[in-house]
């Protein structure tokens, strides 16, 4: 869809490979702040199966506004595209966070474009439908040899957008998408030799799920719960929990009854709807680890593979999860607990090496579950899935990195700013209340300044807001709270939440 006229699929793949080779000489511009001319085209398209409204999709697209901090590079230009126009105050807010740069100077190097399409379809698709808008984007690129495209994830839509614009895409080739499916993850974990839950992959029907569960129960009769996952799901939305406790019989009929009664992480889904999706996309079933453990946590590791073939360990986070069965992503704490951060980093590096050998480039993350039976016991680690894209932990970490100029040391699991201070953050995309609908972005900025929450460059602590376009319709926003200790980051986050609740006013009529 959206291929240039007369270009076959084979020709498109060859042209994309040719464009991607340009990333090698471009890497010096991409990997760190510099004084060289470049153009960064940002299309934060959510080309994934996630249930959101058009305005919520706009909020997710605006999560990437932290990339405006790249305009601290005085010769960098940026073209930022969203489905709807962004409130001018929001742009001013991010540019005012820049250190050592006059906001008006950065504004002259920023081009904001929009198709003014509030449908919940992927932004990349909206652009491919509009040749005139593509021409405007292309006209804003001063030198295609010094430009690249940044997206949330990469599908064939983003690949075709790359071909239409004639610039390389910093992200994985869509042909590598199977590595990011739930079945592909399990195969990579097995090949890397890292611990992962008992389970079965490449399933294509509910009957196959039942048969797999019968075999898993035979291997591990003590198994209390299992999770069924669609191959392609985001933030746990494709997951369903099967209760296997107090099961007297392990035959197909008894297991099928439990599968029929499984709880869906996306509460509005019916069994028949889920079964149809499972037939169409396939999926896995695996044991839910940690049942009965003293403590269970869900950390993640973020990595990138450079166009030069280097695997870089970027960060670790402890994820904050919620939803009906605690599988939906709500936010994160950075860095992850040092008690297991090094162990999961080493496992993630093994997977990174396999992906590099397969030719993957770009950012990605590995999710883990870690458990321990008692306070003095060692942590047991289980690799759960690979997100072959940017995710919910990308924007908080890069916001911190761009604002402070610091770096993460994977061996000590610490982030150090240039002034020598360790930095910590707590972030969420899910601060929600019907009463928050009474806020405008300007109200939040006023509140942050009056109540002393705004991020300040002197101490390099405070709050940075995001997803502000979802305020009026959904009563939802995101924020990243930065502190000089884990306790301070938690305190700033908690104080911000209390202030929002205290000052929110909305009377629905």
DODO-642492 format. One record per residue (C-alpha): x, y, z. Coordinates in steps of 0.1 Angstrom, whole numbers, plus 2048, in hexadecimal, padded with zeros to 3 digits. Layout:
// residues N
<px=X py=Y pz=Z>;
...
***
This chain:
// residues 509
<px=800 py=800 pz=800>;
<px=80D py=822 pz=7F6>;
<px=82A py=816 pz=7E0>;
<px=836 py=82F pz=7C6>;
<px=825 py=829 pz=7A5>;
<px=832 py=80C pz=791>;
<px=849 py=7FE pz=7AD>;
<px=845 py=7D9 pz=7B3>;
<px=849 py=7C9 pz=7D6>;
<px=86B py=7BB pz=7CC>;
<px=877 py=7DD pz=7BF>;
<px=86A py=7EE pz=7DE>;
<px=87E py=7D7 pz=7F4>;
<px=89E py=7DE pz=7E0>;
<px=898 py=804 pz=7E0>;
<px=893 py=803 pz=806>;
<px=8B3 py=7F0 pz=80B>;
<px=8C5 py=809 pz=7F6>;
<px=8B7 py=826 pz=80B>;
<px=8BF py=815 pz=82C>;
<px=8E4 py=812 pz=822>;
<px=8E5 py=838 pz=825>;
<px=8E1 py=835 pz=84A>;
<px=905 py=82A pz=84D>;
<px=915 py=84C pz=844>;
<px=8F7 py=85D pz=856>;
<px=8FD py=84C pz=877>;
<px=915 py=867 pz=883>;
<px=8F7 py=880 pz=880>;
<px=8DE py=868 pz=891>;
<px=8F1 py=859 pz=8AF>;
<px=8F9 py=879 pz=8C2>;
<px=8F5 py=89F pz=8C3>;
<px=90B py=8B1 pz=8AA>;
<px=90F py=8D1 pz=896>;
<px=908 py=8C3 pz=874>;
<px=8EB py=8CA pz=85C>;
<px=8D0 py=8B0 pz=85B>;
<px=8AA py=8AC pz=858>;
<px=897 py=894 pz=86F>;
<px=874 py=88B pz=862>;
<px=85E py=87E pz=87E>;
<px=83F py=86A pz=876>;
<px=834 py=85A pz=897>;
<px=81B py=843 pz=887>;
<px=80A py=828 pz=89D>;
<px=80A py=80D pz=882>;
<px=800 py=7F3 pz=89B>;
<px=7E0 py=7E1 pz=8A6>;
<px=7D6 py=7F7 pz=8C4>;
<px=7B3 py=802 pz=8CD>;
<px=7B3 py=828 pz=8CF>;
<px=79E py=845 pz=8C3>;
<px=7AB py=85F pz=8AB>;
<px=7B3 py=878 pz=8C7>;
<px=7C4 py=85D pz=8DB>;
<px=7D9 py=855 pz=8BD>;
<px=7E2 py=87A pz=8BA>;
<px=7EE py=878 pz=8DF>;
<px=805 py=85A pz=8D7>;
<px=812 py=86D pz=8B8>;
<px=81B py=88A pz=8CF>;
<px=82E py=874 pz=8E7>;
<px=84B py=878 pz=8CF>;
<px=84C py=89E pz=8D3>;
<px=86B py=897 pz=8EA>;
<px=87D py=895 pz=8C8>;
<px=879 py=8BA pz=8C5>;
<px=896 py=8BB pz=8DF>;
<px=8AC py=8B0 pz=8C2>;
<px=8A9 py=8D4 pz=8B5>;
<px=8C3 py=8DC pz=8D0>;
<px=8DA py=8D3 pz=8B3>;
<px=8DC py=8F6 pz=8A3>;
<px=8DD py=8EA pz=87E>;
<px=8C4 py=8CE pz=881>;
<px=8A2 py=8D2 pz=871>;
<px=883 py=8BE pz=879>;
<px=862 py=8B6 pz=867>;
<px=849 py=8A9 pz=880>;
<px=828 py=89B pz=873>;
<px=809 py=893 pz=887>;
<px=7E5 py=889 pz=87D>;
<px=7D8 py=8AA pz=88C>;
<px=7E9 py=8CC pz=892>;
<px=7FB py=8CF pz=8B3>;
<px=7F1 py=8EA pz=8CB>;
<px=80B py=907 pz=8C8>;
<px=80F py=909 pz=8EE>;
<px=81A py=8E4 pz=8EE>;
<px=836 py=8EB pz=8D4>;
<px=841 py=90A pz=8E8>;
<px=842 py=8F4 pz=907>;
<px=85B py=8DB pz=8F8>;
<px=871 py=8F6 pz=8E8>;
<px=873 py=908 pz=909>;
<px=883 py=8E9 pz=917>;
<px=8A1 py=8EC pz=900>;
<px=8C1 py=8F6 pz=912>;
<px=8D9 py=90E pz=901>;
<px=8C2 py=914 pz=8E3>;
<px=8AB py=932 pz=8DC>;
<px=888 py=923 pz=8D8>;
<px=880 py=93A pz=8BA>;
<px=8A0 py=92D pz=8A9>;
<px=894 py=90A pz=8AD>;
<px=871 py=913 pz=8A2>;
<px=87F py=91F pz=880>;
<px=88E py=8FD pz=87B>;
<px=86E py=8EA pz=883>;
<px=853 py=8E2 pz=869>;
<px=831 py=8D5 pz=876>;
<px=81A py=8C4 pz=85D>;
<px=7F9 py=8B1 pz=860>;
<px=7E0 py=8A0 pz=849>;
<px=7C4 py=8AC pz=861>;
<px=7B6 py=889 pz=863>;
<px=7A9 py=87E pz=885>;
<px=7A1 py=85A pz=87B>;
<px=7B2 py=83F pz=890>;
<px=7C6 py=832 pz=872>;
<px=7EC py=832 pz=870>;
<px=7FB py=854 pz=869>;
<px=812 py=844 pz=84E>;
<px=7F3 py=839 pz=83B>;
<px=7E4 py=85B pz=83D>;
<px=803 py=86A pz=82E>;
<px=805 py=850 pz=812>;
<px=7E2 py=85A pz=808>;
<px=7EC py=87F pz=804>;
<px=806 py=885 pz=7E8>;
<px=805 py=8AB pz=7EE>;
<px=80E py=8A7 pz=813>;
<px=82A py=88F pz=809>;
<px=837 py=8AA pz=7F1>;
<px=837 py=8C3 pz=80D>;
<px=84B py=8AC pz=824>;
<px=863 py=8A5 pz=808>;
<px=867 py=8CA pz=800>;
<px=871 py=8D1 pz=824>;
<px=88F py=8B8 pz=822>;
<px=8AC py=8CE pz=818>;
<px=8C4 py=8B2 pz=811>;
<px=8B8 py=88E pz=80E>;
<px=8DC py=881 pz=813>;
<px=8DA py=890 pz=836>;
<px=8B7 py=886 pz=840>;
<px=8A5 py=869 pz=850>;
<px=882 py=85E pz=85B>;
<px=878 py=855 pz=87E>;
<px=858 py=841 pz=886>;
<px=849 py=830 pz=8A4>;
<px=84B py=80E pz=893>;
<px=852 py=801 pz=870>;
<px=839 py=7EF pz=85A>;
<px=836 py=7EE pz=835>;
<px=823 py=80F pz=838>;
<px=842 py=820 pz=846>;
<px=859 py=80F pz=82D>;
<px=843 py=81C pz=811>;
<px=843 py=83F pz=820>;
<px=869 py=83C pz=820>;
<px=869 py=834 pz=7FB>;
<px=851 py=851 pz=7F3>;
<px=867 py=86A pz=806>;
<px=889 py=85C pz=7FA>;
<px=89A py=85C pz=81C>;
<px=8A5 py=83F pz=832>;
<px=891 py=833 pz=850>;
<px=8A2 py=82E pz=872>;
<px=890 py=80F pz=87C>;
<px=88C py=7EA pz=875>;
<px=884 py=7DD pz=852>;
<px=860 py=7D0 pz=851>;
<px=86D py=7AF pz=845>;
<px=87A py=7AA pz=868>;
<px=858 py=7AF pz=878>;
<px=854 py=78A pz=880>;
<px=870 py=78E pz=89A>;
<px=859 py=7A5 pz=8AD>;
<px=83B py=78E pz=8AE>;
<px=834 py=779 pz=8CD>;
<px=83D py=759 pz=8BA>;
<px=85D py=769 pz=8AC>;
<px=867 py=774 pz=8CF>;
<px=865 py=751 pz=8DD>;
<px=87A py=743 pz=8C1>;
<px=895 py=75E pz=8C6>;
<px=895 py=758 pz=8EC>;
<px=89B py=733 pz=8E6>;
<px=8B6 py=739 pz=8CC>;
<px=8C7 py=752 pz=8E4>;
<px=8C5 py=738 pz=900>;
<px=8B4 py=750 pz=919>;
<px=89A py=746 pz=932>;
<px=875 py=74B pz=927>;
<px=854 py=73C pz=932>;
<px=848 py=71A pz=929>;
<px=831 py=71D pz=90B>;
<px=829 py=717 pz=8E7>;
<px=82B py=72D pz=8C9>;
<px=81F py=72F pz=8A4>;
<px=7FC py=726 pz=8AE>;
<px=7DF py=72F pz=896>;
<px=7BF py=726 pz=8A8>;
<px=7AF py=723 pz=8CA>;
<px=7AF py=6FD pz=8C6>;
<px=7D5 py=6FE pz=8C3>;
<px=7D7 py=713 pz=8E2>;
<px=7C3 py=6F9 pz=8F5>;
<px=7D9 py=6DC pz=8E8>;
<px=7F8 py=6F0 pz=8F2>;
<px=7EA py=6F6 pz=915>;
<px=7E3 py=6D1 pz=91A>;
<px=808 py=6CA pz=912>;
<px=814 py=6E6 pz=928>;
<px=7FF py=6D9 pz=945>;
<px=80E py=6B7 pz=940>;
<px=831 py=6C6 pz=942>;
<px=829 py=6DC pz=960>;
<px=80A py=6D1 pz=973>;
<px=80F py=6ED pz=98C>;
<px=809 py=709 pz=972>;
<px=7EE py=720 pz=97F>;
<px=7E9 py=739 pz=963>;
<px=7F2 py=73C pz=93E>;
<px=7F2 py=75A pz=927>;
<px=7E5 py=758 pz=903>;
<px=7F4 py=773 pz=8ED>;
<px=7ED py=77F pz=8CA>;
<px=80D py=780 pz=8B5>;
<px=809 py=7A6 pz=8B0>;
<px=7FD py=7B9 pz=8CE>;
<px=807 py=7D9 pz=8E0>;
<px=808 py=7E1 pz=905>;
<px=7F8 py=7C0 pz=90E>;
<px=7D8 py=7C6 pz=8FA>;
<px=7DB py=7A5 pz=8E7>;
<px=7DE py=790 pz=907>;
<px=7C5 py=77A pz=91A>;
<px=7CA py=767 pz=93A>;
<px=7BF py=743 pz=93F>;
<px=7B9 py=737 pz=962>;
<px=7C5 py=714 pz=967>;
<px=7C3 py=712 pz=98D>;
<px=7AE py=6F7 pz=99E>;
<px=7AB py=6E4 pz=97D>;
<px=7A2 py=6C0 pz=985>;
<px=7A5 py=6B3 pz=962>;
<px=7BF py=6BD pz=947>;
<px=7AC py=6B0 pz=928>;
<px=7A3 py=6C5 pz=90A>;
<px=780 py=6CC pz=916>;
<px=789 py=6D8 pz=938>;
<px=7A5 py=6EE pz=92A>;
<px=78E py=6FC pz=90F>;
<px=775 py=707 pz=929>;
<px=791 py=71B pz=93A>;
<px=79C py=72A pz=919>;
<px=778 py=733 pz=911>;
<px=777 py=746 pz=932>;
<px=799 py=757 pz=92F>;
<px=79B py=77C pz=939>;
<px=7A5 py=795 pz=91E>;
<px=7BC py=7B1 pz=926>;
<px=7A7 py=7C7 pz=90E>;
<px=787 py=7C3 pz=921>;
<px=76F py=7CB pz=904>;
<px=77A py=7AD pz=8EF>;
<px=763 py=78E pz=8ED>;
<px=770 py=76B pz=8EA>;
<px=764 py=767 pz=8C6>;
<px=775 py=788 pz=8BC>;
<px=795 py=77D pz=8CC>;
<px=794 py=75A pz=8BD>;
<px=78F py=76A pz=89A>;
<px=7AD py=780 pz=8A0>;
<px=7C2 py=763 pz=8AB>;
<px=7B9 py=74F pz=88C>;
<px=7C3 py=76D pz=876>;
<px=7E4 py=776 pz=887>;
<px=7EE py=758 pz=89B>;
<px=7FE py=759 pz=8BD>;
<px=80C py=747 pz=8DB>;
<px=803 py=739 pz=8FD>;
<px=81C py=739 pz=91A>;
<px=81C py=734 pz=93F>;
<px=816 py=753 pz=954>;
<px=835 py=754 pz=969>;
<px=837 py=761 pz=98D>;
<px=816 py=753 pz=999>;
<px=81B py=74D pz=9BF>;
<px=83D py=75F pz=9BF>;
<px=845 py=778 pz=9DB>;
<px=84C py=794 pz=9C2>;
<px=847 py=798 pz=99C>;
<px=854 py=7B5 pz=987>;
<px=854 py=7BD pz=962>;
<px=874 py=7CE pz=957>;
<px=87F py=7D5 pz=934>;
<px=89F py=7DC pz=921>;
<px=8A3 py=7F5 pz=905>;
<px=8BD py=7F0 pz=8EA>;
<px=8C6 py=7FC pz=8C7>;
<px=8D9 py=7EE pz=8AA>;
<px=8EB py=808 pz=897>;
<px=8EF py=808 pz=871>;
<px=913 py=7FF pz=878>;
<px=908 py=7DE pz=888>;
<px=90F py=7E7 pz=8AC>;
<px=8F7 py=7DB pz=8C7>;
<px=8F4 py=7F7 pz=8E2>;
<px=8E3 py=7F2 pz=904>;
<px=8D0 py=812 pz=90A>;
<px=8BC py=80F pz=92A>;
<px=8A8 py=7F9 pz=942>;
<px=886 py=801 pz=951>;
<px=86E py=7F2 pz=96A>;
<px=84C py=7F2 pz=959>;
<px=82C py=7FD pz=96B>;
<px=810 py=7E6 pz=960>;
<px=7EA py=7E7 pz=965>;
<px=7CB py=7DB pz=954>;
<px=7B3 py=7BE pz=95D>;
<px=7D0 py=7A6 pz=963>;
<px=7EE py=7BD pz=966>;
<px=7FB py=7B9 pz=942>;
<px=7F4 py=7DC pz=934>;
<px=810 py=7F5 pz=933>;
<px=80A py=815 pz=947>;
<px=82C py=824 pz=94D>;
<px=850 py=81D pz=958>;
<px=86B py=823 pz=973>;
<px=88F py=82A pz=967>;
<px=8A7 py=81A pz=96C>;
<px=89C py=7F6 pz=974>;
<px=8A6 py=7E8 pz=996>;
<px=8CC py=7E0 pz=995>;
<px=8C4 py=7BE pz=9A6>;
<px=8BA py=7B0 pz=984>;
<px=8C2 py=7CC pz=96B>;
<px=8E4 py=7BE pz=962>;
<px=8D6 py=79A pz=95D>;
<px=8BA py=7A5 pz=945>;
<px=8D2 py=7BB pz=933>;
<px=8E9 py=79E pz=92C>;
<px=8CC py=789 pz=91F>;
<px=8C0 py=7A6 pz=909>;
<px=8E2 py=7AA pz=8FA>;
<px=8E1 py=785 pz=8EE>;
<px=8C1 py=78C pz=8DC>;
<px=8CF py=7AD pz=8CE>;
<px=8EC py=799 pz=8BF>;
<px=8D4 py=782 pz=8AD>;
<px=8BF py=79F pz=8A0>;
<px=8DF py=7B1 pz=894>;
<px=8EA py=791 pz=882>;
<px=8C8 py=791 pz=870>;
<px=8CD py=7B5 pz=864>;
<px=8B6 py=7C7 pz=87C>;
<px=8BD py=7EB pz=884>;
<px=8AC py=805 pz=89B>;
<px=89E py=806 pz=8BE>;
<px=88D py=7E9 pz=8CE>;
<px=885 py=7DC pz=8F1>;
<px=883 py=7BB pz=904>;
<px=869 py=7B6 pz=91F>;
<px=870 py=79F pz=93C>;
<px=85E py=791 pz=95B>;
<px=874 py=78C pz=97A>;
<px=869 py=77A pz=999>;
<px=876 py=76F pz=9BA>;
<px=868 py=758 pz=9D4>;
<px=873 py=76C pz=9F2>;
<px=885 py=78D pz=9FB>;
<px=8A7 py=77C pz=9FE>;
<px=8A3 py=766 pz=9DF>;
<px=8B4 py=76E pz=9BE>;
<px=89F py=77B pz=9A1>;
<px=894 py=763 pz=986>;
<px=892 py=773 pz=964>;
<px=87B py=76A pz=947>;
<px=87C py=77B pz=924>;
<px=858 py=782 pz=919>;
<px=858 py=796 pz=8F9>;
<px=86A py=7AC pz=8E0>;
<px=85D py=7CD pz=8D5>;
<px=86D py=7D4 pz=8B4>;
<px=864 py=7F8 pz=8B5>;
<px=865 py=816 pz=8CC>;
<px=84F py=812 pz=8EA>;
<px=841 py=821 pz=90A>;
<px=864 py=824 pz=91A>;
<px=874 py=835 pz=8FC>;
<px=867 py=858 pz=901>;
<px=86D py=85B pz=926>;
<px=891 py=84F pz=923>;
<px=89A py=865 pz=905>;
<px=889 py=883 pz=915>;
<px=8A1 py=87E pz=933>;
<px=8BF py=878 pz=91C>;
<px=8B8 py=896 pz=906>;
<px=8B1 py=8AE pz=923>;
<px=8CF py=8A4 pz=938>;
<px=8E9 py=898 pz=91F>;
<px=8F0 py=87A pz=936>;
<px=8F6 py=855 pz=92E>;
<px=8EC py=833 pz=93B>;
<px=906 py=81A pz=947>;
<px=8F8 py=7F7 pz=942>;
<px=911 py=7E6 pz=959>;
<px=908 py=7FB pz=978>;
<px=8E4 py=802 pz=96C>;
<px=8E8 py=827 pz=973>;
<px=8E2 py=847 pz=95F>;
<px=8FB py=862 pz=964>;
<px=8F7 py=887 pz=95A>;
<px=916 py=89B pz=94F>;
<px=915 py=8AC pz=972>;
<px=91B py=88A pz=982>;
<px=8F8 py=886 pz=990>;
<px=8E5 py=866 pz=98C>;
<px=8C3 py=86B pz=97C>;
<px=8A2 py=857 pz=981>;
<px=880 py=85A pz=972>;
<px=85C py=84E pz=976>;
<px=845 py=852 pz=958>;
<px=822 py=849 pz=94D>;
<px=80C py=84D pz=92E>;
<px=7ED py=846 pz=943>;
<px=7E6 py=862 pz=95B>;
<px=7C0 py=862 pz=957>;
<px=7A1 py=871 pz=966>;
<px=780 py=87E pz=957>;
<px=788 py=89E pz=96A>;
<px=7A8 py=8A4 pz=957>;
<px=792 py=8AC pz=939>;
<px=78F py=8CE pz=948>;
<px=7B4 py=8D5 pz=943>;
<px=7C3 py=8E6 pz=923>;
<px=7E8 py=8E3 pz=91C>;
<px=7ED py=907 pz=927>;
<px=7DC py=8FE pz=948>;
<px=7F5 py=8E3 pz=94E>;
<px=813 py=8F9 pz=946>;
<px=806 py=913 pz=95E>;
<px=800 py=8F9 pz=979>;
<px=824 py=8EB pz=974>;
<px=834 py=90D pz=978>;
<px=81E py=918 pz=996>;
<px=822 py=8F8 pz=9A9>;
<px=848 py=8F4 pz=9A2>;
<px=845 py=8D5 pz=98D>;
<px=854 py=8E1 pz=96C>;
<px=875 py=8D1 pz=962>;
<px=891 py=8E9 pz=96A>;
<px=8B4 py=8E8 pz=95B>;
<px=8C6 py=8F3 pz=97B>;
<px=8BE py=8D3 pz=98F>;
<px=8B3 py=8C0 pz=970>;
<px=894 py=8B3 pz=982>;
<px=86F py=8B7 pz=97E>;
<px=852 py=8AD pz=967>;
<px=84F py=8AC pz=941>;
<px=82C py=8A7 pz=933>;
<px=822 py=894 pz=914>;
<px=802 py=888 pz=901>;
<px=7F0 py=8A8 pz=909>;
<px=7D8 py=8A6 pz=8EB>;
<px=7C6 py=88A pz=8FD>;
<px=7BC py=8A1 pz=91A>;
<px=79C py=8B0 pz=90E>;
<px=78D py=890 pz=8FF>;
<px=79A py=874 pz=915>;
<px=7A6 py=886 pz=935>;
<px=7C8 py=876 pz=930>;
<px=7EC py=882 pz=92F>;
<px=80F py=875 pz=935>;
<px=82C py=882 pz=948>;
<px=850 py=87A pz=950>;
<px=85D py=883 pz=973>;
<px=883 py=886 pz=976>;
<px=895 py=885 pz=998>;
<px=8B8 py=882 pz=9A7>;
<px=8AE py=862 pz=9B9>;
<px=893 py=847 pz=9B4>;
<px=880 py=855 pz=9D2>;
<px=881 py=879 pz=9C4>;
<px=874 py=86E pz=9A2>;
<px=858 py=85B pz=9B3>;
<px=850 py=879 pz=9C9>;
<px=84F py=891 pz=9AC>;
<px=839 py=879 pz=998>;
<px=821 py=875 pz=9B6>;
<px=820 py=89A pz=9BD>;
<px=818 py=8A1 pz=998>;
<px=7FB py=888 pz=99A>;
<px=7EE py=898 pz=9BA>;
<px=7F0 py=8BB pz=9AC>;
<px=7DD py=8B0 pz=98C>;
<px=7C2 py=8A0 pz=9A1>;
<px=7C0 py=8BF pz=9B8>;
<px=7BD py=8D8 pz=99C>;
<px=7A7 py=8C5 pz=984>;
<px=785 py=8D4 pz=97E>;
<px=76B py=8C6 pz=965>;
<px=745 py=8C5 pz=967>;
<px=736 py=8AE pz=94D>;
<px=714 py=8BB pz=943>;
***
